[in-house]
């Protein structure tokens, strides 16, 4: 029977080793990436809001025309 803690320790050491090989962004690159994500999320949110609002208005209009 193998020791479960041994496999956890091996996995942890491999993870730490891979993280050390990674290239981490600098402060400026991180700020620019964050800004791009926030602007993109805002634009997408506005688009979805406008599409949902206009579709809702069309459905209300068609419903009122049919119900009359």
JOBELPE-V708649 format. One line per field, one symbol per residue. ss: DSSP state (A for helix, B for strand, O for the rest). phi: phi as a letter, one per 30 degrees, with the letter a starting at -180 (. if undefined). burial: b if it has 16 or more other C-alpha atoms within 10 Angstrom, else e. Layout:
# JOBELPE-V708649
ss: ???
phi: ???
burial: ???
This chain:
# JOBELPE-V708649
ss: OOOAAAAAAAAAAAAAAAAAAOOOOOAAAAAAAAAAAAAAAAAAAAAAAAAAAAAAAAAAAAAAAAAO
phi: .dddddddddddddddddddddccdddddddddddddddddddddddddddddddddddddddddddd
burial: eeeeeeeeeeeeeeeeeeeeeeeeeeeeeeeeeeeeeeeeeeeeeeeeeeeeeeeeeeeeeeeeeeee
